[in-house]
Amino acid sequence: MKLNSGGSSTKFILLHPYIQNKQGSSGRLWLLAVVSFFTIAFLLSLVYNHAPASSSSSSSAATVASLSAVAPATPGPLPTTVINTLLHYVSRSNDSYHMSGPDLKLVSDIIRKCPAPCNFLVFGLTHETLLWKALNHNGRTIFIDENRYYAAYVEEKHPEIDAYDVQYTTKMGEMAELIAAAKEQTRNECRPVQNLLFSECRLGINDLPNLVYDVDWDVILVDGPRGDKPESPGRMSAIFTAAVLARSKKAAGGNPRTHVLLHDYYRNVEKVCGDEFLCRDNLVESTGMLAHFVLERMDPNSFDFCLNKAKPSSSSPSSSSASSSSSSGSRL
């Protein structure tokens, strides 16, 4: 629109609102296009970078699975050189109360031949405790000791050791009386096949943890409690309990045999009780100090510990055996 005033002309430019809206919409479209471009580029970069990582993770998982399939589920037995080294140093300890080399080798050979996992029960915490645990590293090893404070000390110092204490109520001077009472009760409280947890037999140990009575033991070593003085508890209860545990195995499809090792077999209590409850017919070898019995699982209706009664032999040890070990166990 034009306006004339005084010969001069003034021009006005009028912008219609439609034109303004059109220019603003065009700018927003360009902004949206730019944002969309960068968003798509970012997403493409994520997809590109994630694909190799996923492939690498899958490859690693496949490798681990392959190695797991090849590797054994449980570690194998100790190499012979390691076993021989352990035996060598333990047998040459300065401790006066330790097993001799032949005794150590006998126990080691039995544990080595025991099918894994081997269940090994030991009466007595002695100089050889750590050795027994190491030799049976694939199996279960439980220790029973008469001293609750020492058992707690050993477990604190060696957390890998499982030790339990038991309060013996016997004395060596009562051996003849205890054996006579057990013989009178062989069809009742002192029968050879039973769960000692519920037994009232004076020679039976009935206050151990339940697992001791539930496990089928493959090897039992009796090297405690003390038995060097008349007022000492003696090993009558330990020997009787080992004999009952061995004959009372529950797993019908498992190994029916139990190897029972009795240390200090030359002494009177060990000799008499060993022959009475472990039985001379089951004695397979002896070093003079260490006797090796093999007991079979028995029928629950059996009431005789020994099929053939044999008179106890002399309890005098040979000079070479007596010099190789002491009559009382040692501590760690």
ZADO-1210 file (C-alpha; in nm, 4 decimals, padded with zeros to 6 digits):
<atoms>
<atom x="00.0000" y="00.0000" z="00.0000" code="MET" pos="1"/>
<atom x="00.1361" y="00.3390" z="-00.0885" code="LYS" pos="2"/>
<atom x="00.0689" y="00.6788" z="00.0828" code="LEU" pos="3"/>
<atom x="00.1541" y="01.0141" z="-00.0767" code="ASN" pos="4"/>
<atom x="00.2292" y="01.3082" z="00.1506" code="SER" pos="5"/>
<atom x="00.4041" y="01.6283" z="00.0377" code="GLY" pos="6"/>
<atom x="00.5477" y="01.4805" z="-00.2745" code="GLY" pos="7"/>
<atom x="00.7278" y="01.2155" z="-00.0819" code="SER" pos="8"/>
<atom x="00.6324" y="00.8555" z="-00.0669" code="SER" pos="9"/>
<atom x="00.6654" y="00.6149" z="00.2267" code="THR" pos="10"/>
<atom x="00.6634" y="00.2399" z="00.1748" code="LYS" pos="11"/>
<atom x="00.5400" y="-00.0088" z="00.4359" code="PHE" pos="12"/>
<atom x="00.6193" y="-00.3765" z="00.4233" code="ILE" pos="13"/>
<atom x="00.3477" y="-00.5872" z="00.5807" code="LEU" pos="14"/>
<atom x="00.4329" y="-00.9461" z="00.6757" code="LEU" pos="15"/>
<atom x="00.1422" y="-01.1802" z="00.6885" code="HIS" pos="16"/>
<atom x="00.1353" y="-01.4178" z="00.9919" code="PRO" pos="17"/>
<atom x="00.1201" y="-01.7147" z="00.7575" code="TYR" pos="18"/>
<atom x="00.4677" y="-01.6334" z="00.6262" code="ILE" pos="19"/>
<atom x="00.6126" y="-01.6156" z="00.9825" code="GLN" pos="20"/>
<atom x="00.4668" y="-01.9516" z="01.0788" code="ASN" pos="21"/>
<atom x="00.6032" y="-02.1096" z="00.7648" code="LYS" pos="22"/>
<atom x="00.9597" y="-01.9902" z="00.8321" code="GLN" pos="23"/>
<atom x="00.9461" y="-02.1077" z="01.1996" code="GLY" pos="24"/>
<atom x="00.8231" y="-02.4542" z="01.1017" code="SER" pos="25"/>
<atom x="01.1047" y="-02.4900" z="00.8517" code="SER" pos="26"/>
<atom x="01.3642" y="-02.4178" z="01.1237" code="GLY" pos="27"/>
<atom x="01.2182" y="-02.6719" z="01.3598" code="ARG" pos="28"/>
<atom x="01.2207" y="-02.9342" z="01.0837" code="LEU" pos="29"/>
<atom x="01.5896" y="-02.8732" z="01.0237" code="TRP" pos="30"/>
<atom x="01.6639" y="-02.9018" z="01.3971" code="LEU" pos="31"/>
<atom x="01.4672" y="-03.2270" z="01.4185" code="LEU" pos="32"/>
<atom x="01.6556" y="-03.3644" z="01.1202" code="ALA" pos="33"/>
<atom x="01.9946" y="-03.2849" z="01.2785" code="VAL" pos="34"/>
<atom x="01.8984" y="-03.4432" z="01.6129" code="VAL" pos="35"/>
<atom x="01.7638" y="-03.7510" z="01.4400" code="SER" pos="36"/>
<atom x="02.0860" y="-03.7907" z="01.2416" code="PHE" pos="37"/>
<atom x="02.3056" y="-03.7841" z="01.5491" code="PHE" pos="38"/>
<atom x="02.0722" y="-04.0175" z="01.7372" code="THR" pos="39"/>
<atom x="02.0840" y="-04.2757" z="01.4575" code="ILE" pos="40"/>
<atom x="02.4615" y="-04.2422" z="01.4362" code="ALA" pos="41"/>
<atom x="02.4934" y="-04.2973" z="01.8123" code="PHE" pos="42"/>
<atom x="02.2730" y="-04.6063" z="01.8043" code="LEU" pos="43"/>
<atom x="02.4678" y="-04.7506" z="01.5124" code="LEU" pos="44"/>
<atom x="02.7939" y="-04.6986" z="01.7035" code="SER" pos="45"/>
<atom x="02.6527" y="-04.8833" z="02.0070" code="LEU" pos="46"/>
<atom x="02.5425" y="-05.1789" z="01.7958" code="VAL" pos="47"/>
<atom x="02.8770" y="-05.1935" z="01.6196" code="TYR" pos="48"/>
<atom x="03.0792" y="-05.1840" z="01.9417" code="ASN" pos="49"/>
<atom x="02.8557" y="-05.4352" z="02.1296" code="HIS" pos="50"/>
<atom x="02.8745" y="-05.7086" z="01.8697" code="ALA" pos="51"/>
<atom x="03.2506" y="-05.7875" z="01.9130" code="PRO" pos="52"/>
<atom x="03.2138" y="-05.7778" z="02.2953" code="ALA" pos="53"/>
<atom x="02.9277" y="-06.0283" z="02.2857" code="SER" pos="54"/>
<atom x="03.1246" y="-06.2483" z="02.0514" code="SER" pos="55"/>
<atom x="03.4267" y="-06.2298" z="02.2818" code="SER" pos="56"/>
<atom x="03.2144" y="-06.3138" z="02.5902" code="SER" pos="57"/>
<atom x="03.0576" y="-06.6111" z="02.4154" code="SER" pos="58"/>
<atom x="03.4002" y="-06.7318" z="02.3101" code="SER" pos="59"/>
<atom x="03.5336" y="-06.7006" z="02.6672" code="SER" pos="60"/>
<atom x="03.2336" y="-06.8848" z="02.8091" code="ALA" pos="61"/>
<atom x="03.2810" y="-07.1623" z="02.5559" code="ALA" pos="62"/>
<atom x="03.6495" y="-07.1881" z="02.6491" code="THR" pos="63"/>
<atom x="03.5724" y="-07.2102" z="03.0233" code="VAL" pos="64"/>
<atom x="03.3050" y="-07.4735" z="02.9599" code="ALA" pos="65"/>
<atom x="03.5489" y="-07.6718" z="02.7473" code="SER" pos="66"/>
<atom x="03.8189" y="-07.6583" z="03.0165" code="LEU" pos="67"/>
<atom x="03.5666" y="-07.7573" z="03.2836" code="SER" pos="68"/>
<atom x="03.4655" y="-08.0577" z="03.0808" code="ALA" pos="69"/>
<atom x="03.8274" y="-08.1669" z="03.0427" code="VAL" pos="70"/>
<atom x="03.9411" y="-08.0945" z="03.4024" code="ALA" pos="71"/>
<atom x="03.8614" y="-08.3573" z="03.6691" code="PRO" pos="72"/>
<atom x="03.5771" y="-08.2804" z="03.9095" code="ALA" pos="73"/>
<atom x="03.7999" y="-08.3460" z="04.2121" code="THR" pos="74"/>
<atom x="04.1771" y="-08.3172" z="04.2533" code="PRO" pos="75"/>
<atom x="04.3747" y="-08.6353" z="04.2143" code="GLY" pos="76"/>
<atom x="04.5746" y="-08.8110" z="04.4868" code="PRO" pos="77"/>
<atom x="04.8963" y="-08.6677" z="04.6182" code="LEU" pos="78"/>
<atom x="05.1977" y="-08.7569" z="04.4015" code="PRO" pos="79"/>
<atom x="05.4156" y="-09.0310" z="04.5434" code="THR" pos="80"/>
<atom x="05.7119" y="-08.7941" z="04.5733" code="THR" pos="81"/>
<atom x="05.5081" y="-08.5576" z="04.7910" code="VAL" pos="82"/>
<atom x="05.3912" y="-08.8416" z="05.0151" code="ILE" pos="83"/>
<atom x="05.7426" y="-08.9775" z="05.0543" code="ASN" pos="84"/>
<atom x="05.8726" y="-08.6298" z="05.1385" code="THR" pos="85"/>
<atom x="05.6092" y="-08.5802" z="05.4069" code="LEU" pos="86"/>
<atom x="05.6837" y="-08.9190" z="05.5591" code="LEU" pos="87"/>
<atom x="06.0560" y="-08.8516" z="05.5502" code="HIS" pos="88"/>
<atom x="06.0388" y="-08.5273" z="05.7496" code="TYR" pos="89"/>
<atom x="05.7726" y="-08.6407" z="05.9952" code="VAL" pos="90"/>
<atom x="05.9646" y="-08.9582" z="06.0792" code="SER" pos="91"/>
<atom x="06.2779" y="-08.7530" z="06.1493" code="ARG" pos="92"/>
<atom x="06.1122" y="-08.5069" z="06.3836" code="SER" pos="93"/>
<atom x="06.2884" y="-08.4123" z="06.7052" code="ASN" pos="94"/>
<atom x="05.9694" y="-08.4938" z="06.8963" code="ASP" pos="95"/>
<atom x="06.0340" y="-08.7971" z="07.1151" code="SER" pos="96"/>
<atom x="05.6790" y="-08.9259" z="07.0769" code="TYR" pos="97"/>
<atom x="05.6232" y="-08.9910" z="06.7110" code="HIS" pos="98"/>
<atom x="05.5607" y="-09.2910" z="06.4913" code="MET" pos="99"/>
<atom x="05.8511" y="-09.4680" z="06.3301" code="SER" pos="100"/>
<atom x="05.9084" y="-09.4703" z="05.9549" code="GLY" pos="101"/>
<atom x="05.7594" y="-09.8199" z="05.9029" code="PRO" pos="102"/>
<atom x="05.4476" y="-09.7263" z="06.1026" code="ASP" pos="103"/>
<atom x="05.3986" y="-09.4064" z="05.9045" code="LEU" pos="104"/>
<atom x="05.4394" y="-09.5889" z="05.5764" code="LYS" pos="105"/>
<atom x="05.1835" y="-09.8524" z="05.6754" code="LEU" pos="106"/>
<atom x="04.9202" y="-09.5882" z="05.7522" code="VAL" pos="107"/>
<atom x="05.0117" y="-09.3950" z="05.4381" code="SER" pos="108"/>
<atom x="04.9791" y="-09.7011" z="05.2150" code="ASP" pos="109"/>
<atom x="04.6336" y="-09.7812" z="05.3530" code="ILE" pos="110"/>
<atom x="04.5080" y="-09.4255" z="05.3012" code="ILE" pos="111"/>
<atom x="04.6587" y="-09.4143" z="04.9523" code="ARG" pos="112"/>
<atom x="04.4706" y="-09.7304" z="04.8524" code="LYS" pos="113"/>
<atom x="04.1456" y="-09.6131" z="05.0078" code="CYS" pos="114"/>
<atom x="03.8900" y="-09.5232" z="04.7358" code="PRO" pos="115"/>
<atom x="03.8174" y="-09.1509" z="04.7263" code="ALA" pos="116"/>
<atom x="03.6554" y="-08.9894" z="04.9083" code="PRO" pos="117"/>
<atom x="03.8026" y="-09.1804" z="05.2013" code="CYS" pos="118"/>
<atom x="03.6442" y="-09.1554" z="05.5470" code="ASN" pos="119"/>
<atom x="03.9216" y="-09.1548" z="05.8077" code="PHE" pos="120"/>
<atom x="03.8519" y="-09.1497" z="06.1831" code="LEU" pos="121"/>
<atom x="04.1403" y="-09.0883" z="06.4243" code="VAL" pos="122"/>
<atom x="04.1342" y="-09.1294" z="06.8018" code="PHE" pos="123"/>
<atom x="04.3989" y="-08.8934" z="06.9378" code="GLY" pos="124"/>
<atom x="04.5508" y="-08.5593" z="06.8365" code="LEU" pos="125"/>
<atom x="04.9190" y="-08.6432" z="06.8019" code="THR" pos="126"/>
<atom x="05.2394" y="-08.5352" z="06.6337" code="HIS" pos="127"/>
<atom x="05.1094" y="-08.6858" z="06.3077" code="GLU" pos="128"/>
<atom x="04.7718" y="-08.5056" z="06.2995" code="THR" pos="129"/>
<atom x="04.8581" y="-08.2671" z="06.0171" code="LEU" pos="130"/>
<atom x="05.0142" y="-08.5520" z="05.8203" code="LEU" pos="131"/>
<atom x="04.6955" y="-08.7625" z="05.8392" code="TRP" pos="132"/>
<atom x="04.4908" y="-08.4658" z="05.7202" code="LYS" pos="133"/>
<atom x="04.7285" y="-08.3993" z="05.4315" code="ALA" pos="134"/>
<atom x="04.7463" y="-08.7621" z="05.3179" code="LEU" pos="135"/>
<atom x="04.3661" y="-08.7811" z="05.3056" code="ASN" pos="136"/>
<atom x="04.3235" y="-08.4413" z="05.1375" code="HIS" pos="137"/>
<atom x="04.0418" y="-08.5650" z="04.9103" code="ASN" pos="138"/>
<atom x="03.8452" y="-08.7287" z="05.1910" code="GLY" pos="139"/>
<atom x="03.6943" y="-08.6673" z="05.5323" code="ARG" pos="140"/>
<atom x="03.9224" y="-08.6836" z="05.8363" code="THR" pos="141"/>
<atom x="03.7801" y="-08.6494" z="06.1872" code="ILE" pos="142"/>
<atom x="03.9855" y="-08.6421" z="06.5095" code="PHE" pos="143"/>
<atom x="03.8634" y="-08.7413" z="06.8571" code="ILE" pos="144"/>
<atom x="04.0599" y="-08.6269" z="07.1621" code="ASP" pos="145"/>
<atom x="04.0152" y="-08.6440" z="07.5389" code="GLU" pos="146"/>
<atom x="04.1184" y="-08.2819" z="07.6004" code="ASN" pos="147"/>
<atom x="03.8538" y="-08.0285" z="07.4970" code="ARG" pos="148"/>
<atom x="04.0908" y="-07.7348" z="07.5419" code="TYR" pos="149"/>
<atom x="04.3586" y="-07.8894" z="07.3264" code="TYR" pos="150"/>
<atom x="04.1038" y="-07.9830" z="07.0592" code="ALA" pos="151"/>
<atom x="03.9831" y="-07.6217" z="07.0509" code="ALA" pos="152"/>
<atom x="04.3427" y="-07.4985" z="07.0352" code="TYR" pos="153"/>
<atom x="04.4255" y="-07.7228" z="06.7399" code="VAL" pos="154"/>
<atom x="04.1127" y="-07.6158" z="06.5516" code="GLU" pos="155"/>
<atom x="04.1940" y="-07.2489" z="06.6117" code="GLU" pos="156"/>
<atom x="04.5536" y="-07.2885" z="06.5012" code="LYS" pos="157"/>
<atom x="04.4663" y="-07.5175" z="06.2082" code="HIS" pos="158"/>
<atom x="04.1130" y="-07.4353" z="06.0849" code="PRO" pos="159"/>
<atom x="04.1277" y="-07.7212" z="05.8358" code="GLU" pos="160"/>
<atom x="04.1302" y="-07.9747" z="06.1214" code="ILE" pos="161"/>
<atom x="03.7971" y="-08.1176" z="06.2424" code="ASP" pos="162"/>
<atom x="03.8452" y="-08.2197" z="06.6070" code="ALA" pos="163"/>
<atom x="03.5933" y="-08.3198" z="06.8729" code="TYR" pos="164"/>
<atom x="03.6454" y="-08.3878" z="07.2407" code="ASP" pos="165"/>
<atom x="03.5127" y="-08.6818" z="07.4404" code="VAL" pos="166"/>
<atom x="03.5047" y="-08.7355" z="07.8150" code="GLN" pos="167"/>
<atom x="03.6332" y="-09.0863" z="07.8889" code="TYR" pos="168"/>
<atom x="03.4934" y="-09.2417" z="08.2053" code="THR" pos="169"/>
<atom x="03.7262" y="-09.5433" z="08.2166" code="THR" pos="170"/>
<atom x="04.0565" y="-09.6103" z="08.3870" code="LYS" pos="171"/>
<atom x="04.3238" y="-09.8572" z="08.2870" code="MET" pos="172"/>
<atom x="04.2956" y="-10.0360" z="08.6187" code="GLY" pos="173"/>
<atom x="03.9329" y="-10.1229" z="08.5372" code="GLU" pos="174"/>
<atom x="04.0132" y="-10.3090" z="08.2146" code="MET" pos="175"/>
<atom x="03.9349" y="-10.6621" z="08.3362" code="ALA" pos="176"/>
<atom x="03.6073" y="-10.5511" z="08.4960" code="GLU" pos="177"/>
<atom x="03.4988" y="-10.3587" z="08.1838" code="LEU" pos="178"/>
<atom x="03.5753" y="-10.6474" z="07.9479" code="ILE" pos="179"/>
<atom x="03.3857" y="-10.8909" z="08.1716" code="ALA" pos="180"/>
<atom x="03.0833" y="-10.6586" z="08.1776" code="ALA" pos="181"/>
<atom x="03.0937" y="-10.6198" z="07.8001" code="ALA" pos="182"/>
<atom x="03.0989" y="-10.9967" z="07.7501" code="LYS" pos="183"/>
<atom x="02.7879" y="-11.0327" z="07.9647" code="GLU" pos="184"/>
<atom x="02.6070" y="-10.7734" z="07.7491" code="GLN" pos="185"/>
<atom x="02.7064" y="-10.8878" z="07.3984" code="THR" pos="186"/>
<atom x="02.3413" y="-10.9654" z="07.3184" code="ARG" pos="187"/>
<atom x="02.2172" y="-10.6401" z="07.4623" code="ASN" pos="188"/>
<atom x="02.3954" y="-10.3078" z="07.5276" code="GLU" pos="189"/>
<atom x="02.7410" y="-10.4247" z="07.4162" code="CYS" pos="190"/>
<atom x="02.6498" y="-10.6110" z="07.0964" code="ARG" pos="191"/>
<atom x="02.8929" y="-10.5744" z="06.8032" code="PRO" pos="192"/>
<atom x="02.6358" y="-10.4242" z="06.5615" code="VAL" pos="193"/>
<atom x="02.4479" y="-10.1205" z="06.6914" code="GLN" pos="194"/>
<atom x="02.4244" y="-09.7432" z="06.6945" code="ASN" pos="195"/>
<atom x="02.6361" y="-09.6492" z="06.9934" code="LEU" pos="196"/>
<atom x="02.4570" y="-09.3163" z="07.0196" code="LEU" pos="197"/>
<atom x="02.1787" y="-09.5019" z="07.1990" code="PHE" pos="198"/>
<atom x="02.3960" y="-09.7538" z="07.3845" code="SER" pos="199"/>
<atom x="02.4503" y="-09.7805" z="07.7576" code="GLU" pos="200"/>
<atom x="02.7514" y="-10.0113" z="07.7266" code="CYS" pos="201"/>
<atom x="03.0248" y="-09.8910" z="07.9631" code="ARG" pos="202"/>
<atom x="03.2897" y="-09.9453" z="07.6980" code="LEU" pos="203"/>
<atom x="03.0976" y="-09.7696" z="07.4219" code="GLY" pos="204"/>
<atom x="03.1403" y="-09.3990" z="07.3474" code="ILE" pos="205"/>
<atom x="02.7927" y="-09.2524" z="07.3055" code="ASN" pos="206"/>
<atom x="02.8434" y="-08.8756" z="07.3322" code="ASP" pos="207"/>
<atom x="03.0153" y="-08.7975" z="07.0032" code="LEU" pos="208"/>
<atom x="02.8544" y="-08.5854" z="06.7293" code="PRO" pos="209"/>
<atom x="02.5899" y="-08.7715" z="06.5271" code="ASN" pos="210"/>
<atom x="02.8015" y="-08.7718" z="06.2125" code="LEU" pos="211"/>
<atom x="03.0555" y="-09.0019" z="06.3782" code="VAL" pos="212"/>
<atom x="02.7869" y="-09.2698" z="06.4086" code="TYR" pos="213"/>
<atom x="02.6268" y="-09.1979" z="06.0701" code="ASP" pos="214"/>
<atom x="02.9395" y="-09.2146" z="05.8521" code="VAL" pos="215"/>
<atom x="03.0669" y="-09.5474" z="05.7171" code="ASP" pos="216"/>
<atom x="03.4355" y="-09.5240" z="05.8100" code="TRP" pos="217"/>
<atom x="03.6910" y="-09.6755" z="05.5722" code="ASP" pos="218"/>
<atom x="03.9938" y="-09.6358" z="05.8007" code="VAL" pos="219"/>
<atom x="04.0045" y="-09.5969" z="06.1811" code="ILE" pos="220"/>
<atom x="04.3264" y="-09.5220" z="06.3680" code="LEU" pos="221"/>
<atom x="04.3376" y="-09.5699" z="06.7467" code="VAL" pos="222"/>
<atom x="04.6261" y="-09.3634" z="06.8832" code="ASP" pos="223"/>
<atom x="04.4554" y="-09.2185" z="07.1912" code="GLY" pos="224"/>
<atom x="04.3638" y="-09.1494" z="07.4625" code="PRO" pos="225"/>
<atom x="04.6486" y="-09.1674" z="07.7114" code="ARG" pos="226"/>
<atom x="04.7349" y="-09.5103" z="07.8403" code="GLY" pos="227"/>
<atom x="05.0673" y="-09.4840" z="08.0190" code="ASP" pos="228"/>
<atom x="04.9485" y="-09.4739" z="08.3829" code="LYS" pos="229"/>
<atom x="04.6939" y="-09.6738" z="08.5875" code="PRO" pos="230"/>
<atom x="04.4744" y="-09.3654" z="08.6304" code="GLU" pos="231"/>
<atom x="04.4857" y="-09.2886" z="08.2573" code="SER" pos="232"/>
<atom x="04.1649" y="-09.3521" z="08.0600" code="PRO" pos="233"/>
<atom x="04.3301" y="-09.6206" z="07.8513" code="GLY" pos="234"/>
<atom x="04.2172" y="-09.7163" z="07.5020" code="ARG" pos="235"/>
<atom x="03.9589" y="-09.9785" z="07.5960" code="MET" pos="236"/>
<atom x="03.6641" y="-09.7596" z="07.4938" code="SER" pos="237"/>
<atom x="03.8315" y="-09.6352" z="07.1759" code="ALA" pos="238"/>
<atom x="03.9086" y="-09.9912" z="07.0647" code="ILE" pos="239"/>
<atom x="03.5590" y="-10.1178" z="07.1459" code="PHE" pos="240"/>
<atom x="03.3977" y="-09.8208" z="06.9689" code="THR" pos="241"/>
<atom x="03.6163" y="-09.8703" z="06.6599" code="ALA" pos="242"/>
<atom x="03.5174" y="-10.2380" z="06.6520" code="ALA" pos="243"/>
<atom x="03.1448" y="-10.1553" z="06.6671" code="VAL" pos="244"/>
<atom x="03.1654" y="-09.8749" z="06.4066" code="LEU" pos="245"/>
<atom x="03.3469" y="-10.1055" z="06.1654" code="ALA" pos="246"/>
<atom x="03.0929" y="-10.3868" z="06.2012" code="ARG" pos="247"/>
<atom x="02.7897" y="-10.1558" z="06.1865" code="SER" pos="248"/>
<atom x="02.8384" y="-10.0089" z="05.8419" code="LYS" pos="249"/>
<atom x="02.5024" y="-09.9242" z="05.6857" code="LYS" pos="250"/>
<atom x="02.5644" y="-09.8814" z="05.3106" code="ALA" pos="251"/>
<atom x="02.4849" y="-10.2206" z="05.1594" code="ALA" pos="252"/>
<atom x="02.6360" y="-10.1273" z="04.8235" code="GLY" pos="253"/>
<atom x="02.9502" y="-09.9706" z="04.9669" code="GLY" pos="254"/>
<atom x="03.2798" y="-10.1098" z="05.0855" code="ASN" pos="255"/>
<atom x="03.2014" y="-10.3685" z="05.3570" code="PRO" pos="256"/>
<atom x="03.5550" y="-10.3583" z="05.4987" code="ARG" pos="257"/>
<atom x="03.7124" y="-10.1227" z="05.7483" code="THR" pos="258"/>
<atom x="04.0843" y="-10.0976" z="05.8167" code="HIS" pos="259"/>
<atom x="04.1459" y="-10.0527" z="06.1896" code="VAL" pos="260"/>
<atom x="04.4971" y="-09.9493" z="06.2941" code="LEU" pos="261"/>
<atom x="04.5946" y="-09.9878" z="06.6585" code="LEU" pos="262"/>
<atom x="04.9073" y="-09.8085" z="06.7758" code="HIS" pos="263"/>
<atom x="05.1178" y="-09.9249" z="07.0726" code="ASP" pos="264"/>
<atom x="04.9964" y="-10.2791" z="07.0171" code="TYR" pos="265"/>
<atom x="05.2767" y="-10.4134" z="07.2362" code="TYR" pos="266"/>
<atom x="05.1157" y="-10.2736" z="07.5526" code="ARG" pos="267"/>
<atom x="04.8853" y="-10.4860" z="07.7641" code="ASN" pos="268"/>
<atom x="04.5612" y="-10.2882" z="07.7205" code="VAL" pos="269"/>
<atom x="04.6045" y="-10.2541" z="07.3446" code="GLU" pos="270"/>
<atom x="04.6982" y="-10.6212" z="07.3062" code="LYS" pos="271"/>
<atom x="04.4163" y="-10.7610" z="07.5225" code="VAL" pos="272"/>
<atom x="04.1397" y="-10.5334" z="07.3934" code="CYS" pos="273"/>
<atom x="04.2620" y="-10.5613" z="07.0365" code="GLY" pos="274"/>
<atom x="04.2469" y="-10.9400" z="07.0487" code="ASP" pos="275"/>
<atom x="03.9119" y="-10.9328" z="07.2290" code="GLU" pos="276"/>
<atom x="03.7186" y="-10.6895" z="07.0070" code="PHE" pos="277"/>
<atom x="03.9184" y="-10.6531" z="06.6845" code="LEU" pos="278"/>
<atom x="04.0097" y="-11.0239" z="06.6878" code="CYS" pos="279"/>
<atom x="04.3315" y="-11.2024" z="06.6053" code="ARG" pos="280"/>
<atom x="04.1754" y="-11.3597" z="06.2950" code="ASP" pos="281"/>
<atom x="04.1379" y="-11.0109" z="06.1494" code="ASN" pos="282"/>
<atom x="04.5002" y="-10.9133" z="06.2086" code="LEU" pos="283"/>
<atom x="04.6656" y="-10.8889" z="05.8672" code="VAL" pos="284"/>
<atom x="05.0011" y="-10.7302" z="05.9567" code="GLU" pos="285"/>
<atom x="05.1930" y="-10.5695" z="06.2394" code="SER" pos="286"/>
<atom x="05.5115" y="-10.3690" z="06.2727" code="THR" pos="287"/>
<atom x="05.5386" y="-10.4538" z="06.6401" code="GLY" pos="288"/>
<atom x="05.4098" y="-10.1116" z="06.7393" code="MET" pos="289"/>
<atom x="05.1246" y="-10.0780" z="06.4918" code="LEU" pos="290"/>
<atom x="04.8688" y="-10.3530" z="06.4288" code="ALA" pos="291"/>
<atom x="04.6553" y="-10.3581" z="06.1147" code="HIS" pos="292"/>
<atom x="04.3141" y="-10.5274" z="06.1366" code="PHE" pos="293"/>
<atom x="04.0582" y="-10.5605" z="05.8575" code="VAL" pos="294"/>
<atom x="03.6986" y="-10.5971" z="05.9813" code="LEU" pos="295"/>
<atom x="03.3930" y="-10.6903" z="05.7758" code="GLU" pos="296"/>
<atom x="03.0440" y="-10.5531" z="05.8141" code="ARG" pos="297"/>
<atom x="02.8373" y="-10.7940" z="06.0240" code="MET" pos="298"/>
<atom x="02.4760" y="-10.9037" z="06.0259" code="ASP" pos="299"/>
<atom x="02.2716" y="-10.7220" z="06.2930" code="PRO" pos="300"/>
<atom x="02.1774" y="-11.0616" z="06.4392" code="ASN" pos="301"/>
<atom x="02.5405" y="-11.1508" z="06.5080" code="SER" pos="302"/>
<atom x="02.6506" y="-11.1288" z="06.8698" code="PHE" pos="303"/>
<atom x="03.0097" y="-11.2550" z="06.8652" code="ASP" pos="304"/>
<atom x="03.2944" y="-11.0139" z="06.8060" code="PHE" pos="305"/>
<atom x="03.5309" y="-11.2967" z="06.7165" code="CYS" pos="306"/>
<atom x="03.4373" y="-11.6222" z="06.5472" code="LEU" pos="307"/>
<atom x="03.7429" y="-11.8018" z="06.6793" code="ASN" pos="308"/>
<atom x="03.8533" y="-11.7123" z="07.0288" code="LYS" pos="309"/>
<atom x="04.2290" y="-11.7023" z="07.0690" code="ALA" pos="310"/>
<atom x="04.4293" y="-11.6630" z="07.3836" code="LYS" pos="311"/>
<atom x="04.6079" y="-11.3280" z="07.4076" code="PRO" pos="312"/>
<atom x="04.9737" y="-11.3583" z="07.3301" code="SER" pos="313"/>
<atom x="05.2592" y="-11.2119" z="07.5294" code="SER" pos="314"/>
<atom x="05.2614" y="-10.8352" z="07.5373" code="SER" pos="315"/>
<atom x="05.6390" y="-10.7908" z="07.5531" code="SER" pos="316"/>
<atom x="05.7626" y="-10.5765" z="07.2639" code="PRO" pos="317"/>
<atom x="06.0819" y="-10.6305" z="07.0700" code="SER" pos="318"/>
<atom x="06.3680" y="-10.3998" z="07.1529" code="SER" pos="319"/>
<atom x="06.3698" y="-10.2459" z="06.8056" code="SER" pos="320"/>
<atom x="05.9992" y="-10.1677" z="06.8194" code="SER" pos="321"/>
<atom x="06.0119" y="-10.0256" z="07.1686" code="ALA" pos="322"/>
<atom x="06.2867" y="-09.7853" z="07.0716" code="SER" pos="323"/>
<atom x="06.0942" y="-09.6529" z="06.7698" code="SER" pos="324"/>
<atom x="05.7972" y="-09.5060" z="06.9570" code="SER" pos="325"/>
<atom x="05.6730" y="-09.4076" z="07.2986" code="SER" pos="326"/>
<atom x="05.3924" y="-09.5488" z="07.5014" code="SER" pos="327"/>
<atom x="05.1986" y="-09.2228" z="07.5047" code="SER" pos="328"/>
<atom x="05.0948" y="-09.0113" z="07.2093" code="GLY" pos="329"/>
<atom x="05.2427" y="-08.6683" z="07.1523" code="SER" pos="330"/>
<atom x="05.0884" y="-08.3333" z="07.0913" code="ARG" pos="331"/>
<atom x="05.1227" y="-08.1043" z="06.7949" code="LEU" pos="332"/>
</atoms>
